[in-house]
Amino acid sequence: MVVVTTPLDDDVTASAAILVACGFELVPLRHPLSAVWHLLGVSPSNLMLVSVIRGPSWPDFGGVNPYRHPPAWPPWTRRLIHKWSDGTLPEAMTL
C-alpha cells in the first residue's frame, strides 16, 4: 500500500509537534472542523484550534469569515493560524 502525503499533511504534522511541545494534548480529528481547523489541542487551562495553511499570503477575511469563533464553543477557546512557507518555522496569527 502506498501512502501519499501532501505538503499540507506535512505542515499539519509539524504544527502538531509544536502544539505538543507547548504542552497541549492533541484530540484526533477525522476532518477539519468547520472546514478550516486542522488541529485541536487541549491543556488544563485552554482549548486551541489551529488552522494550517501554506503560501505567501494570509487568508482573506472579507465577507464570510470561516475562521470566526465556532458557535457553542467556550469563550476561552484560542484560535491560531499557522502559515507555512519555505522557512523552517511557521508565521502565526492569533484571531
PEHU-V110202 format. One record per residue. N is the residue number from 1. RES is the residue in one small letter. SS is DSSP state (helix for helix, strand for strand, loop for the rest). Layout:
N_RES_SS / N_RES_SS
This chain:
1_m_loop / 2_v_loop / 3_v_loop / 4_v_loop / 5_t_loop / 6_t_loop / 7_p_helix / 8_l_helix / 9_d_helix / 10_d_helix / 11_d_helix / 12_v_helix / 13_t_helix / 14_a_helix / 15_s_helix / 16_a_helix / 17_a_helix / 18_i_helix / 19_l_helix / 20_v_helix / 21_a_helix / 22_c_loop / 23_g_loop / 24_f_loop / 25_e_strand / 26_l_strand / 27_v_strand / 28_p_loop / 29_l_loop / 30_r_loop / 31_h_loop / 32_p_loop / 33_l_strand / 34_s_loop / 35_a_loop / 36_v_loop / 37_w_strand / 38_h_loop / 39_l_strand / 40_l_strand / 41_g_strand / 42_v_strand / 43_s_strand / 44_p_loop / 45_s_loop / 46_n_strand / 47_l_strand / 48_m_strand / 49_l_strand / 50_v_strand / 51_s_strand / 52_v_strand / 53_i_strand / 54_r_strand / 55_g_loop / 56_p_loop / 57_s_loop / 58_w_loop / 59_p_loop / 60_d_loop / 61_f_loop / 62_g_loop / 63_g_loop / 64_v_loop / 65_n_loop / 66_p_loop / 67_y_loop / 68_r_loop / 69_h_loop / 70_p_loop / 71_p_loop / 72_a_loop / 73_w_loop / 74_p_loop / 75_p_loop / 76_w_loop / 77_t_loop / 78_r_strand / 79_r_strand / 80_l_strand / 81_i_strand / 82_h_strand / 83_k_strand / 84_w_strand / 85_s_loop / 86_d_loop / 87_g_loop / 88_t_loop / 89_l_loop / 90_p_loop / 91_e_strand / 92_a_strand / 93_m_strand / 94_t_strand / 95_l_loop
